[in-house]
């Protein structure tokens, strides 16, 4: 099969679902094209220059066609639509590639509609996806004005229903709340709505006690200390600040723990985290260098919003702690704990519970096995390739 994967932006230094799937499809013998814009992730963020430019480079990069990790990377000029982004020359690019399958990761984005129309008239199969979850999708949390209720309860489901019934083979929701968002707010019919979790690159993320011990020594952490790790953005949406406070509380209660925060944010956020006793801030790390940090950690924590980094940490054998409002239970059941969201005392209690090395070992081993058998990109690619093949067979 000739497969095109579409996403609005891409970074060669950060791990993304589109790149992982592209690699697995190509390793299975298919010809794969990753089509994206010339924009870096978060390029339009007001603090891009302060937070991301030192890691990803300028917000806009060069357009190109080039080989990359066994597939072809194509960057097209980005263009703005109201509230959304698309890219120029997409139809001409698709005509040149002549794909059998087009896979996207967005809901009703302009380039999705353009790609779906292309597939409809060129006998290709269109698949979409949804990585949106309740914690970042305000209509799912209620409290809307009358006009927003009309938009999200009637207008958008009607438009989405027409689109997905007529153009889309399957829409892959990454979580159970994303699955419900598909159905309730975008009108995705049951025949098209599929729960298919995001995955983890088990080529990179796997247990390695020797590498983990070496990283602990590099960080200056002793065997008797409990290393608690967070990776991601330093902002209120992710709220790593509650973890810093939990580390302070746990240390006051006698727990020999230290908190490490990998990522970036405003200068104020960095000062806040670094100013808490027992907490250390480390700069943003590209995905290929993250595994040793997770291997070094005794516990990995994401205090608020979901993150695929949860899966990465679990794959290395590290137990995780997440918010009790995370609906994607499959990410932590059997390999982690929850705490009351935004409550530092509750989070400190979770850290104290995980001070038990036998409990950490049990949770870590379960997480490694679950990630390998259910959440690896290879396993997910096999399931999606089967869907692709069945749709192509019906189309022909």
N, C-alpha and C positions, 0 to 999 in steps of 0.2 A: 504493500500500500504506500501511497504518497500522502503524507500527513503534514498539515499545516497547524501549528499552535500559535494562537494570537493572544497577545497580552499588551496592555497599554504602555508598560515600561519594563525595563530589565536592567539589572546590574550584573556585570561579569564577576564582581567580587562578593556578591551576596547570594545565598542559596534561595532558589525560588522553585515553586511547584512546576512551572512551565519548563524550566531547564532540566529538572530531574526527570520529568516525563519524556522530554525530547531525547534524553540520553537512553532511557530504557527502551523506547520505541526503536531507536536506531540500533541498539544492541540486539533487538529481536529481528533485525534484518529489514526494517522498513526505511524508506527515504523520508527524512524529517526536516522541516523548515520551521524555525522559530521566528515569527514575524512580530516585530515590536516597533516602538517609536524610538526616536533619538534622544528621548528624555530619560534621565536617571530617576530612580524611585524618590518620591517626595520632592521632585525638582521645583514644584510650585509652592513649597512650604516657605513661609516668611523667614524662617531661621535656617534655610538650607545651607547658606554660606557658612554660618557659624557651626552647624552640627554635622552636615553630611559631606560638604565639599572636600574636606581634608581626607575623606575616606573614598568617595566615589569620583572625585574630580568635578569639573564644571557641570552645571545642571543639564546642559544639552551637549551631546557628543556628536561625532560624525555619523552620517548615514553610510550604510555599507551592505555588501553581500560578502560574507566570509565564512569559512569553515570554523566550527567551534564545538569541541567535545563530541565529535562524531555526527554532528548535525550542522545545518547551514543557518547562520544567524543573519537576519535581514533587519536593518534599521531603516525606518521610513520617517520623513519629517512629521513631527507632531503638529496637530492643529486643534484649536479650541472650539468647542460647541458650548451652548449654555449648560452649565453644571457638569459637563462631561468633556472628555478628550477623545479624539480620533486621530488618524494619520492619513496623510495624502498618498495618492498613487496606490491605494490598497487594491482596487479592482484590477488595475493593470498588472500588479504583482501577482495576484492570484491567477490571472489568465496566463501569465508566463510560467507559473509553477504547475498548473493543471492538477490540483489536488484531488484525491479521492475522499479525504476526510478533512474537515476544518473543526478544530477544537478551540473554544474560547473560555475565559474565566470570569465573565462579567454578566450582569443582568441588564438587558435592553440598552447597552451602550451603543453609540452611533456606529462604531465599527462592527459590533455584533450584527446589527440589522443589515449593514452593507454586506458582510460576509454571508449572512443567511440568504439574502437575495441572490448573491453570486451562486451559492450552492443549488438553489432552487432551479436556476436556468442553465446550469452546467453539469447536472447529474452527479453532484458531489453530496456528501452527507454532512449535515451541520450538527455539532454537539456544543452545548454551552455548560457553564458552571456557576456556582455561587459560593463565595467564601465569606459572605456577610453573616454576622452573628448578632444576637439580640443586644449585646453590650455596646455595639457601635451602630445599631440601627434604631433610631428613635421611634419610628412608628410602632415597633413591636413593644415598646415600653408604655404606650398609651399617653394620655395627657395632651392630645392634639386639639387644635382649633377645629371649628366646623369645616372650613375649607380643606384642611389637611385630612380630616376624616373622610370627606368626600373623595379626595384624590386617592388616598391609600386603601380605602375600603371598597371603592366602586370603579373609579376611573382607571387606575393602574392595573387592577386585576382584569378588567375588561380588555384593555390594550394587550397586556401580557398574554392573556388566554388566547387571543387571536394569533399573536405571534408564535407562541410555542406549539399550538395545535397544528399550525400550517407549515412551520419551517424547521422545527427542532426535533431531532431524534430522541435525545435525552439531555436533561439538565442535571449535572452532578452537584448535589449539595454536600458541603464538606462536614456539616454537623447536623444534629437533629433539629436545632433551632433554625439553621439555614434551610433545612427541608421544609419547616413550617412557614418560614418567610416566603419561600417559593410559592407554596400553595395559597397562602392567605393574602399576600400583598402583590404578587406578580402573576397570579392566575395560571401557574404551571399545572397542567393536568396530571392526574395520577399516573397515566401511561408514560409520561415523560419525566416525572420527578423521581430522582434516584438518590439515595443516600450513599455517598462514596467518600470516605474520610480522606483528608490530606495525609501525605505520607512522610517518611523519613528516609534519608539516604543512608542505608545501612552499609554502604561501602566506606563511608566516613565515620559514622557514629556506631560504635560497638565497644564493649568493655575492653579495657587494657590497663590492668592495675599498675604495671610498671611505668607506663607513660603518665598515669594519674599521679603516682608517687613522685615522679620527677617534677611535674608541674607544681605540686604542693611545696616541694623544696625550693623551687624557683620563686614561689610567692611568699616564702618564709612562714609557712603554716606547719606546725608540728603535728605529729600523729595523734596527740591528745586533744587537739582542737577540732571543733565541729565547723567545717567550712560550708557556709550557706551562700549560694550563688543566685544572682539574678542577671539576665541578659536582655537587653532591649532598650527602648527609648525611656528617657527620664522625663516623664510628664504626668499630669494628673490622670490622664486616661489609663495609663499603665500603673500608676501609683506605686513606684518602688519605695516611696518615702515611708509607707506604713511598714515595709519590711525593715528599714533602718531602725525605726522606732521599736519594732518587735525584737530586733537583735539587742538593742539597748536594754529592754526590759528583761530579756532572757539572761543577759550577762549579770544584771542586778540580782537576779534570782539564783545565781551561782552556776549557770550553764557556761562552759568554756567554749564559746562560739565566736566566729568572726564572719562578717558579711562582706561579700565582694560583689560589686556592681559593674557589669561590663556594658558599655554603650556610650550614649552621649545625650546631651540636652543643653539647656541654657546654662550660662555660668552660675546663675542663682541656684538651679537644681543641683549642679555638681557640688557647689559649696555646701548646700544643705546636706547631701548624702555624706560627703567627706567629713563634715563637721560632727557627725554622730560617732560617739565612742565605739570602737570595734569595727568600723565600716571603712572600706577602701574602694575608691573608684578607679576603674581601669578603662582605657580608651576602647573605642569600637574595634571589634575583631572580625575579620572576614570569616566566612563559614568554614573554610578548610582548616582554620586554626582553632575553632571552637571546641572540637571534641575533647582535647586534653583538659580544657577547663572544666567540662562536665565530668570527666573521669576523676579529676582532682576533688570535686565537690562531694560532700556527704549528703547534701540536700540542695535541690534547686527549687526556686520559688517564683511564681508569677502571681502577684497579689490581686490582679483585677482582670483585665481583658485576656481572652484566650491568645495563645501564641503557638505556632508550630514548633517553637523551640522547646515546648513541653515534650514533644515527641522525641526530639533530638537527645534531650537529657535522659529520657527514659530508656532510649536505645543503648546508652552507654552504661546502664545499670544503676543510675542515680534516681532515688525516690523523689517525687515532686510534691509540692504543696500549691494548691490553687484555690481560688475563690469558691465559696459555696453557691454562687450564682451562675457558675459555669454549667451550661446544660449539656455540654459534650462529655457526658460521664465516661464514655469509652476511653477518653484520653488519660484518666487517672484511676479508674476503678481497678483495684488490685495492685497498683503500683504507686499509690500516693494517698495524700490526705487532703481534706478541705478545711478552711477556716472561715469564720464570719467576715465577709468582705468589709475592708476598711477598719477592722478592729485589731489594733496591734497586740492587745492582750491575748485575744484568741489565737493570733498567729504565733506569738511567743509560746503559747501552750502546745501548738502543733510542733514547733521546733523542739521543745522539751520531750514530747512523745517520741520524736524521731532520734533522740539521743541514744536510744536502744540500738546497738549495732546489729543485733539479730533481726529486729524488725526492718531495719534498712536493707539488710541482705535479702530478706524474703521479698520485700517490695521491689527491690532492684532486679532480682532474677526474674520475677514475673514480668516486669516492664520490658526487659530485654527480649524475652520470648515473645511477648505480645507484639512488640514493634517488628520483630523479624517476620512473624507469620502473617500478621494482619495489616500492619501499617507500612511495610517497606514499599518503596516506589516500584520495585520489581513486581511485587504481588498485585499492586493496584494497576500497573500497566497491563498485566496479563488479563485482568478482568475487563479493562476498558477496550483492549484490542479485540476481545471476544465480541463486545457490543459493536465495535466498528465493523467487524467482519459480517455479523449478522445483518446489520443495516445495509451494507453494500450489497449483500446477496439479495435482499428484498428489492433494492433499488434497481438491480440489473435483471 
